[in-house]
Amino acid sequence: MPPRLTRRAVIGGGAAGVAALTLGSCGSDSTAYDAAASDLRAPLPDTPTMQDLVRFATLAANGHNTQPWRFRAGASDLTILPDFSRHTPAVDPDDHHLYASLGCAAENLSLAAQARGLSGEVRFDAAGDGQAIVDLSTAPADESALFRAIPARQSSRIAYDGRPASGEQMTRLASAAGRYGVDALMITARKEMEAVQALVIEGNNRQIDDPAFIAELKAWLRFNPDAALRTGDGLYSGASGNPTIPDWLGPIVFELFFTKSGEADKYAQHVSTSAGLVVFVADRDAPAGWFNAGRAYQRFALQATADGLTSAFLNQTVEVPAQRTELQTLLGLGARRPNLVVRFGRGPVLPYSLRRPVSAVMV
Ligand SMILES: Cc1cc2nc3c(=O)[nH]c(=O)nc-3n(C[C@H](O)[C@H](O)[C@H](O)COP(=O)(O)O)c2cc1C
């Protein structure tokens, strides 16, 4: 098999092919990386500070790992604000993913608060730029399985083992995710999964043809542990099971191996080895709905983690307008916008992604 390094491959997948490159560790410090990733995921103290709660919030999924959020502590609440300096206009021109990422963080924060005897009630205030207020007044403690899964959840962009999820797992996933006016449409029939896969590949092809998309993606790639540690953000190749390469070589390798055919093979393999797909559809095509789709996804991914499953996004089909329209038709959604597309199944644990320090995100 020729070496393959593909879009979400430097970010995501193709590990077997890329391993053929055997480019070594390029002197980067993976021990320091592992220590940083593990410190971030240290247990939440019994009596957490605002900083502890924010740390758990930032462990949430977020587009390109840009971490487009800021947190403001009040007397008995935390406000999550959008950080537009970290938006990704090429892949996310209307800031849909940005608000979904805030929803992911809000869900983590809410679960962490509830686990430590704080209300955790979330209110999205659509005024101005939009913000979420998470109430931290005293309440009965509820340490849920979803809370316990927060440090272990990750996006796993590699092939899974092809086994289906059990009926009980499917029920738990659907019940965890179907909240906040969001429908979580579970797809496990192979024919339907392949129809979505075709849209993912077509969307991916269009993104590869878009120089602005590629330039933006490259800016967020981190090809080795040192690069990821320097910024504490972005898409670290090792977190997708790929080899680490020097900074200077990264863009060259990316250009060489990021091809439409390589990507198509990868996504076909990723979908065919997944237990199923889930499409999140909020009741409103507005920041409040996008935020709720993020909350629902985060619950889904945490429930999957708690159940020994893993997951990854396949959002090309909702990012490119033509494919999004096709997905609407395929799923019979009428005018409702499909927000996020995710695959799930069983796969190994990969190195975890980093986050910026809490001090960098508190205002
Ligand atoms: C709204 C949103 C959109 C995302 N889109 C994609 C995507 O299209 N492809 C992908 O591989 N990952 C996608 N991700 C996953 C992020 O890249 C990932 O959450 C981030 O790198 C942090 O890694 P972690 O999830 O392992 O903590 C998305 C995440 C969010 C919240």
The ligand as an SDF file (V2000), in Angstrom:
LIG
                    3D

 31 33  0  0  0  0  0  0  0  0999 V2000
  -18.8270   21.5120   15.5200 C   0  0  0  0  0  0  0  0  0  0  0  0
  -17.6870   20.5460   15.3110 C   0  0  0  0  0  0  0  0  0  0  0  0
  -17.3090   20.1810   14.0340 C   0  0  0  0  0  0  0  0  0  0  0  0
  -16.2850   19.2540   13.8450 C   0  0  0  0  0  0  0  0  0  0  0  0
  -15.9980   18.8180   12.5610 N   0  0  0  0  0  0  0  0  0  0  0  0
  -15.0980   17.8340   12.3870 C   0  0  0  0  0  0  0  0  0  0  0  0
  -14.9170   17.2490   11.1210 C   0  0  0  0  0  0  0  0  0  0  0  0
  -15.5840   17.5990   10.1400 O   0  0  0  0  0  0  0  0  0  0  0  0
  -14.0030   16.2570   10.9820 N   0  0  0  0  0  0  0  0  0  0  0  0
  -13.2660   15.8160   12.0300 C   0  0  0  0  0  0  0  0  0  0  0  0
  -12.4580   14.9110   11.8470 O   0  0  0  0  0  0  0  0  0  0  0  0
  -13.4280   16.3390   13.2700 N   0  0  0  0  0  0  0  0  0  0  0  0
  -14.3370   17.3250   13.4710 C   0  0  0  0  0  0  0  0  0  0  0  0
  -14.5460   17.8170   14.7260 N   0  0  0  0  0  0  0  0  0  0  0  0
  -13.7880   17.2710   15.8740 C   0  0  0  0  0  0  0  0  0  0  0  0
  -12.7100   18.2300   16.3520 C   0  0  0  0  0  0  0  0  0  0  0  0
  -11.6680   18.3430   15.4190 O   0  0  0  0  0  0  0  0  0  0  0  0
  -12.2080   17.7330   17.7130 C   0  0  0  0  0  0  0  0  0  0  0  0
  -13.2660   17.8000   18.6320 O   0  0  0  0  0  0  0  0  0  0  0  0
  -11.0220   18.5390   18.2240 C   0  0  0  0  0  0  0  0  0  0  0  0
   -9.9100   18.3600   17.3870 O   0  0  0  0  0  0  0  0  0  0  0  0
  -10.6350   18.1250   19.6470 C   0  0  0  0  0  0  0  0  0  0  0  0
  -10.3430   16.7580   19.6960 O   0  0  0  0  0  0  0  0  0  0  0  0
  -11.1490   15.7490   20.6260 P   0  0  0  0  0  0  0  0  0  0  0  0
  -12.5730   15.7180   20.1390 O   0  0  0  0  0  0  0  0  0  0  0  0
  -10.4600   14.4280   20.4370 O   0  0  0  0  0  0  0  0  0  0  0  0
  -11.0700   16.2500   22.0290 O   0  0  0  0  0  0  0  0  0  0  0  0
  -15.5810   18.7340   14.9490 C   0  0  0  0  0  0  0  0  0  0  0  0
  -15.9610   19.1380   16.2410 C   0  0  0  0  0  0  0  0  0  0  0  0
  -17.0140   20.0060   16.4230 C   0  0  0  0  0  0  0  0  0  0  0  0
  -17.4660   20.3590   17.8270 C   0  0  0  0  0  0  0  0  0  0  0  0
  1  2  1  0
  2  3  1  0
  2 30  2  0
  3  4  2  0
  4  5  1  0
  4 28  1  0
  5  6  2  0
  6  7  1  0
  6 13  1  0
  7  8  2  0
  7  9  1  0
  9 10  1  0
 10 11  2  0
 10 12  1  0
 12 13  2  0
 13 14  1  0
 14 15  1  0
 14 28  1  0
 15 16  1  0
 16 17  1  0
 16 18  1  0
 18 19  1  0
 18 20  1  0
 20 21  1  0
 20 22  1  0
 22 23  1  0
 23 24  1  0
 24 25  2  0
 24 26  1  0
 24 27  1  0
 28 29  2  0
 29 30  1  0
 30 31  1  0
M  END
$$$$
